[in-house]
């Protein structure tokens, strides 16, 4: 039994509670709905999101594509976690099944498990069912930049369409 309160010596930031040892995450919004990515099946584009500092080590990224799912109130998209090492990235993406039923495909991709992509191909400006051309290939924090690399797997040029928010620690 302790007679006096103890502490671990960590400083508590002014934006946190008495038991909080970390500051709130920094929020960064991003969007790109006009970038054309060349065709050929392997063309990539780096969307560099400027960060306010260069000491972040973890990003949780929520992204949506242009296509609305079935009812028109949801969108295809992904949740991605990135660090300063691209090999540690992991993504959970969701897309429309393309059928008459109310079904959504969910997939988890992990660079640690050898997956080539982090998401399904849901970031194309085309909104028709089956317009699955652009996927997130990599996500990594490089200094004061969050780099999101997209790949166009189609033979012709496609337009990137992505909106999102990243929470960084």
Backbone as a ProteinNet text record, in pm:
[ID]
protein_1_A
[PRIMARY]
XXXXXXXXXXXXXXXXXXXXXXXXXXXXXXXXXXXXXXXXXXXXXXXXXXXXXXXXXXXXXXXXXXXXXXXXXXXXXXXXXXXXXXXXXXXXXXXXXXXXXXXXXXXXXXXXXXXXXXXXXXXXXXXXXXXXXXXXXXXXXXXXXXXXXXXXXXXXXXXXXXXXXXXXX
[TERTIARY]
83.2	0	88.4	57.2	132	67	147.2	96	97.3	183.8	194.7	166.4	104.5	84.1	218.6	221.8	344.6	319.4	425.3	417.1	532.5	517.6	626.6	725.1	698.6	789.3	764.3	671.2	642.5	570.4	600.5	532.8	396.8	298.9	164.6	138.9	104.5	80.3	-45.9	-51.9	-165.7	-295.5	-287.8	-411.2	-463.2	-395.1	-436.1	-493.5	-543	-595.3	-483.6	-515.7	-412.6	-342.2	-403.1	-341.6	-292.6	-290.4	-248.4	-99.3	-22.9	120.5	159.1	61.4	91	-2	48.1	-33.4	-134.7	-236.1	-333.5	-263.6	-317.5	-255.6	-273.8	-185.4	-195.7	-278.1	-372.1	-459.7	-414.7	-404.1	-369.2	-469.8	-538.4	-631.8	-559	-604.3	-546	-652.5	-629.9	-715.9	-643.6	-677.2	-629.3	-731.9	-802.5	-907	-881.7	-760.2	-732.8	-604.9	-525.2	-396.3	-414	-363.2	-366	-241.7	-263.9	-153.1	-145.4	-29.5	-17.2	-55.4	-91.8	-127.4	-5.8	-30.5	77.7	81.6	-0.9	-10.8	77.8	175.2	265.5	302.9	235	269.1	228.6	314.1	286.9	288.1	229.2	227.9	242.9	334.9	354.5	274.9	177.1	103.1	174.3	248.1	323.3	240.1	204.5	124	219.2	221	310.8	264.6	360.9	334.6	392.8	333.5	382.7	515.3	556	681.7	746.4	870.5	940.6	966.5	901.1	928.8	815.5	723.9	615.4	668.4	611.2	654.9	539.7	414.4	298.8	188.5	124.7	10.9	-102.8	-222.3	-343.9	-418.5	-442.3	-492.6	-628.7	-725.3	-858.6	-875.9	-906.8	-914.5	-1042.4	-1097.1	-1212.7	-1190.6	-1251.9	-1247.7	-1375.7	-1387.9	-1499.7	-1629.2	-1618.9	-1737.7	-1821.4	-1950	-2042.7	-2086	-2101.5	-2140.8	-2292.2	-2349.7	-2491.9	-2588.1	-2603.8	-2706.9	-2667.1	-2541.8	-2496.5	-2456	-2469.2	-2430.3	-2293.8	-2240.9	-2108.5	-2016.8	-1889.1	-1791.1	-1692.7	-1637.2	-1526	-1406.5	-1319.3	-1204.7	-1117	-1037.9	-942.4	-901.4	-859.3	-790.9	-650.1	-550.5	-411.9	-330.4	-238.3	-145.5	-6.2	66.2	200.4	296.9	423.9	530.5	642.3	759.3	874.8	942.3	889.1	940.8	827.7	841.4	735.3	701.2	795.8	772.6	678.1	644.5	555.1	410.2	381.9	247.7	145.4	22.6	-87.7	-213.1	-298.5	-419.6	-541.2	-654.4	-783.5	-872.1	-908.9	-988.9	-1122.9	-1214.3	-1349.4	-1397.8	-1468.8	-1523.1	-1656.4	-1729.2	-1860	-1843.8	-1937.2	-1932	-1965.4	-2036.1	-2072.7	-2199.1	-2259.6	-2381.7	-2505.5	-2616.9	-2743.5	-2762.8	-2687.3	-2700.6	-2623.1	-2656.8	-2589.1	-2467.3	-2366	-2248.1	-2125.3	-2033.9	-1910.9	-1794	-1692.3	-1571	-1474.7	-1424.6	-1324.3	-1197.2	-1085.1	-956.6	-853.6	-764.1	-652.9	-524.8	-440.8	-313.1	-202	-93.5	16.3	149.2	229.7	362.4	450	430.3	509.2	481.4	361.7	326.9	352.7	417.8	458.3	356.7	248.3	149.8	208.8	176.1	226.7	155.1	29	-50.9	-94.9	-144.4	-202.3	-353.6	-410.8	-556.8	-603	-732.8	-793.3	-788.2	-824	-817.6	-945.7	-950.7	-1073.6	-1051.2	-936.3	-906.1	-900.7	-987.1	-998.4	-1113.3	-1100.5	-1206.5	-1331.8	-1324.1	-1441.5	-1529.3	-1659.8	-1748.2	-1831	-1815.3	-1891.9	-1846	-1937.9	-1900.4	-1796.5	-1697.5	-1592	-1479.9	-1490	-1383.5	-1277.1	-1206.7	-1108.6	-968.9	-904.6	-777	-662.9	-690.9	-584.4	-590.3	-478.5	-466.3	-354.8	-359.2	-248.8	-140.9	-23.2	89	171.1	203.1	286.3	242.1	272.3	250.7	365.9	429.6	545.3	562	612.1	645.6	793	822.7	961.5	984.4	1041.8	1062.9	931.4	916	794.5	697.3	700.3	613.3	552.2	423	355.8	342	414.2	412.6	316.5	217.2	120.8	148	186	219	104.5	48.4	-62.8	-13.8	-75.4	-39.4	-162.8	-148.3	-252.2	-220.7	-307.4	-283.1	-349.7	-414.2	-485.8	-391.5	-425.7	-341.5	-346.2	-455.6	-469.1	-455.5	-428.6	-417.3	-549.2	-540.5	-658.1	-636.6	-746.3	-739	-754.1	-656.4	-661.1	-774.4	-846.7	-952.6	-945.4	-889	-874.5	-893	-967.7	-982.3	-958	-891.5	-865.5	-813.6	-789.7	-735.6	-633.7	-525.6	-425	-410.7	-410	-381.2	-238.8	-156.3	-14.2	31.3	120.4	181.4	331.4
-116.6	0	123.8	219.8	344.4	449.3	518.7	627.2	760.5	771.2	895.2	864.8	961.7	937.8	926.1	842.6	825.2	864.9	887.5	922	855.9	842.5	784.1	891.2	1016.1	1124.3	1183.2	1128.5	1182.3	1315.9	1405.7	1534.7	1520	1584.9	1579.3	1704.1	1689.4	1807	1880.1	2008	2090.1	2048.2	1978.8	1940	1804	1741.6	1609.2	1610.4	1496.7	1479.5	1443.4	1424.8	1396.5	1262.3	1170.2	1040.5	1025.2	1134.8	1134.3	1164.2	1076.2	1099.2	1140.9	1161.5	1197.1	1308.8	1392.2	1499.2	1439.9	1515.5	1471.8	1457.6	1373.6	1361.1	1488.9	1506.7	1617.4	1571	1652.6	1617.3	1693	1619.3	1678.3	1627.4	1718.2	1682	1684.9	1601.2	1603	1566	1608.7	1567.5	1587.6	1503	1516.7	1448.3	1526.5	1472.8	1505.7	1549.2	1590.6	1531.9	1462.6	1413.2	1297.2	1314.1	1206.7	1119.3	988.7	893.3	818.1	820	754.8	607.3	555.1	414.9	328.1	202.6	109.1	-2.2	9.5	-98	-88	4.7	11.8	154.2	253.8	392.9	429.8	506.2	546.9	699	746.1	888.9	903.5	989.1	1016.7	1139.2	1119.3	1230.1	1262.5	1374.2	1414.7	1512.1	1471.3	1552.1	1619.7	1753.3	1828.7	1815.8	1792.1	1779.5	1900.6	1939	2057.3	2036.9	1911.1	1881	1759.7	1732.8	1618.8	1506.5	1510.2	1408.4	1306.8	1300	1202.2	1062.6	961.6	823.7	731.3	778	694.7	778.5	725	791.3	692.2	735.4	660.6	742	681.6	752.8	697.5	786.7	748.8	814.4	730.6	779.4	730.4	813.5	767.9	795.1	707.7	721.4	785.1	797.2	868.5	788.4	657.2	573.9	560.5	587.4	566	420.7	366.5	226.7	216.3	140	103.5	217.4	256.2	352.3	496	518.7	654.7	731.2	671.3	743.3	699.5	588.6	543.4	554.4	554.3	558.9	444	404.7	311.3	384.2	309.6	375.2	280.3	338.1	258.4	327.2	243.8	287.6	230.5	316.8	273.8	321	237.7	276.6	276.7	386.8	401.6	447.5	414.5	457.1	517.5	534.4	584.3	473.6	353.7	240.6	187.9	201.2	159.5	11	-68.7	-212.8	-246.3	-149	-173.4	-133.7	-79.7	-29.3	-142.3	-109.2	-203.8	-126.2	-187.1	-119.1	-209.8	-151.6	-221	-141.6	-201	-127.5	-195.3	-119.9	-167.8	-109.8	-194.6	-152.3	-219.5	-165.2	-216.3	-353.1	-441.1	-574.2	-570	-465.3	-453.6	-527.7	-592.3	-667.1	-595.8	-658.4	-600.1	-612	-700.1	-717.3	-608	-586.4	-486.4	-550.4	-576.4	-643.8	-558.8	-556.9	-479.9	-574.5	-564.3	-643.6	-569.4	-640.7	-586.6	-667.7	-598	-666.8	-601.2	-682	-631.4	-664.2	-562.7	-579.2	-538.7	-612.7	-585.3	-598	-493.8	-499.9	-602.9	-619.7	-718.2	-859.9	-882.2	-1015	-1028.6	-928.7	-938.1	-890.5	-823.5	-774.1	-661.6	-661	-559.6	-426.2	-427.7	-306.7	-291.4	-172.1	-148.2	-139.2	-123.2	-113.3	-180.7	-194.7	-235.6	-116.1	-138.1	-33.9	49.5	144.6	223.7	374.3	417.8	560.3	619	567.6	618.4	716.9	819.1	918.6	864.7	751.2	690.7	630.3	653.6	605.4	484	436.9	320.1	194.6	102.6	-24.9	-92.6	-148.2	-215.8	-123.7	6.3	101	93.7	-16.9	-42.8	-37.9	79.2	96.1	143.9	229	291	244.7	190.2	142.9	219.3	218.9	273	165.7	199.7	105.6	110	231.1	248.5	370.7	371.1	485.9	490	606.5	617.7	763.5	781.8	915.4	937.7	1045.3	1079.8	1222.5	1237.7	1370.9	1444	1558.3	1639.2	1613	1491.2	1455.2	1317.6	1307	1177.1	1144	1042.3	1005.7	890.2	915.4	814.6	785.8	664.9	628.2	546.5	597.3	532.2	471.4	359.4	292.6	276.7	314.2	292.4	160.6	63.2	-67.3	-82.7	24.4	19.8	55	13	40.6	186.4	256.8	397.9	485.8	613.4	708	715.3	725.8	738	856.6	913.3	1027	980.4	1018.1	988	1066.8	1004.6	1072.4	1019.5	1101.4	1061.5	1183	1161.9	1261.9	1190.4	1258.7	1190.2	1278.9	1212.2	1277.1	1182.4	1239.8	1160.6	1213.8	1122.6	1155.5	1108.6	1198.9	1168.1	1184.4	1092	1098	1095.9
0	0	0	-92	-98.2	-9.5	61.4	145.9	73.3	-27.9	-105	-251.8	-325.6	-469.6	-540.5	-643.9	-719.9	-864.3	-935.8	-1076.7	-1149.4	-1278.8	-1356.5	-1402.8	-1368.2	-1404.5	-1541	-1616.8	-1749.3	-1736.4	-1826	-1826.5	-1891.2	-1836.2	-1890.7	-1973.7	-2101.2	-2185	-2140.5	-2174.3	-2131.9	-2199.3	-2311.6	-2380.9	-2334.3	-2240.2	-2196	-2056.1	-2015.6	-1881.4	-1784.7	-1658.2	-1557.6	-1577.9	-1650.6	-1675.3	-1818.6	-1892.4	-2031.9	-2040.2	-2105.2	-2118.6	-2259.7	-2343.6	-2482	-2526.6	-2611.8	-2668.9	-2766.5	-2796.3	-2896.8	-3031.3	-3120.1	-3252.2	-3333.6	-3428.3	-3522.3	-3641.1	-3684.9	-3797.2	-3921.9	-4032.3	-4161.3	-4264.3	-4331.8	-4438.4	-4572.3	-4665.9	-4800.2	-4901.9	-5025.1	-5135.8	-5266.6	-5360.7	-5497.6	-5586.3	-5664.6	-5751.6	-5899.1	-5931.7	-6069.4	-6128.5	-6049.4	-6097.2	-6194.5	-6315.1	-6413.9	-6394.3	-6386.2	-6374.8	-6507.1	-6571.7	-6702.1	-6698.7	-6816.3	-6828.6	-6847.8	-6877.1	-6900.3	-6798.1	-6695.2	-6599.6	-6477.9	-6477	-6362	-6324.6	-6379.9	-6351.6	-6209.4	-6142.1	-6004.9	-5992.6	-5882.6	-5849.5	-5698.6	-5655.7	-5514.3	-5473.9	-5386.5	-5327.4	-5197	-5194.8	-5076.8	-4994.8	-4874.6	-4783.9	-4685.9	-4687.2	-4599	-4454.1	-4365.2	-4222.9	-4149.6	-4038	-3967.1	-3893.7	-3870.8	-3802.3	-3868.4	-3831.4	-3890.2	-3790	-3672.2	-3571.8	-3554.8	-3648.6	-3639.3	-3670.8	-3602.1	-3624.7	-3662.2	-3647.9	-3676.4	-3738.3	-3842.7	-3907.1	-3922.3	-3885.2	-3914.4	-4018.8	-4133.9	-4250.5	-4289.4	-4305.7	-4353.3	-4489.8	-4591	-4728.4	-4794.1	-4883.9	-4960.5	-5108.1	-5188.1	-5332.4	-5383.9	-5514.4	-5576.1	-5579.3	-5584.1	-5605.6	-5478.9	-5491.3	-5380.4	-5378.8	-5259	-5243.5	-5237.5	-5325.7	-5331.4	-5302.8	-5178.3	-5139.4	-5169.5	-5198.8	-5226.8	-5102.6	-4985.1	-4864.3	-4811.3	-4858.9	-4821	-4940.9	-4916.6	-5024.6	-5010.8	-5123.7	-5119.7	-5057.9	-4992.5	-4931	-4854	-4761	-4685.8	-4556.9	-4462.4	-4341.3	-4350.8	-4334.9	-4351.8	-4232.2	-4188.7	-4083.1	-4142.8	-4121.5	-4176.4	-4068.5	-4087.7	-3997.5	-4082	-4021.1	-4094.9	-4176.4	-4169.3	-4246	-4334.7	-4465.2	-4557.9	-4544.4	-4498.6	-4485.3	-4370.4	-4285.5	-4172.6	-4201.1	-4317	-4347.5	-4358.3	-4319.3	-4327.7	-4367.3	-4449.2	-4495	-4490.7	-4460.1	-4462	-4557	-4668.2	-4766.3	-4790.7	-4845.8	-4870.8	-5002.3	-5077.4	-5205.9	-5230.8	-5324.3	-5362.1	-5428.1	-5401.7	-5462.1	-5610.7	-5652	-5792.1	-5828.6	-5732.6	-5759.7	-5708.3	-5726.4	-5682.9	-5532.2	-5469.2	-5324.8	-5251.3	-5128.8	-5046.3	-4980.8	-5059.5	-5009.7	-5039.4	-4945.8	-4960.5	-4938.7	-5023.4	-5006.6	-4913.5	-4813.6	-4722.6	-4740.4	-4743	-4758	-4668.7	-4614.5	-4536.5	-4611.1	-4627.4	-4695.5	-4599.2	-4597.8	-4506.5	-4579	-4572.8	-4634	-4562.9	-4431.3	-4357.2	-4405.3	-4458.2	-4509.8	-4658.6	-4717.9	-4856.7	-4958.7	-4914.4	-5011.2	-5096	-5223.7	-5315.1	-5297.7	-5255.3	-5239.5	-5094.7	-5061.6	-4929.2	-4934.1	-5054.5	-5067.6	-5195.7	-5204.5	-5330.8	-5426.9	-5550.3	-5653.3	-5650	-5556.5	-5536.8	-5549.3	-5598.5	-5601.1	-5741.5	-5827.7	-5964.3	-5970.6	-6055	-6070	-6134.9	-6202.3	-6263.7	-6154.4	-6163	-6056.8	-6097.1	-6218.5	-6263.7	-6190	-6168.8	-6109.5	-6197.5	-6135.7	-6210.5	-6253.5	-6224.5	-6258.7	-6149	-6145	-6039.9	-6100.3	-6091.6	-6159.8	-6070.7	-5971	-5893.2	-5748	-5700.8	-5562.9	-5492.7	-5359.9	-5281.7	-5274.7	-5319.8	-5325.5	-5196.7	-5149.7	-5031.1	-4952.6	-4823.1	-4735.7	-4637	-4623.8	-4535.7	-4492.4	-4371.1	-4321.3	-4349.3	-4422.8	-4455.6	-4407.4	-4290.1	-4233.8	-4214.1	-4279.1	-4266.7	-4381.8	-4437.3	-4549.3	-4523.4	-4546.8	-4551.7	-4699.3	-4745	-4886.6	-4910.2	-4996.3	-5037.7	-5185	-5217.5	-5354.9	-5413.2	-5522.5	-5590.7	-5720.4	-5759.5	-5885.6	-5972.6	-6099.4	-6200.1	-6270.2	-6255.1	-6316.3	-6452.6	-6499.3	-6626.9	-6741.8	-6862.2	-6979.1	-7023.2	-6992.7	-7030	-6906.1	-6927.5	-6816.6	-6740.3	-6609.3	-6522.8	-6428.8	-6380.8	-6289.4	-6145.1	-6063.3	-5920.5	-5856.2	-5764.5	-5688.2	-5546.1	-5457.9	-5318.3	-5227.9	-5120	-5014.7	-4883.8	-4789.6	-4665.1	-4554.7	-4443.7	-4324.5	-4261.7	-4210.8	-4141.4	-3998.8	-3903.8	-3764.8	-3737.8	-3686.7	-3670.5	-3527.1	-3486.6	-3355.2	-3370.6
[MASK]
+++++++++++++++++++++++++++++++++++++++++++++++++++++++++++++++++++++++++++++++++++++++++++++++++++++++++++++++++++++++++++++++++++++++++++++++++++++++++++++++++++++++++

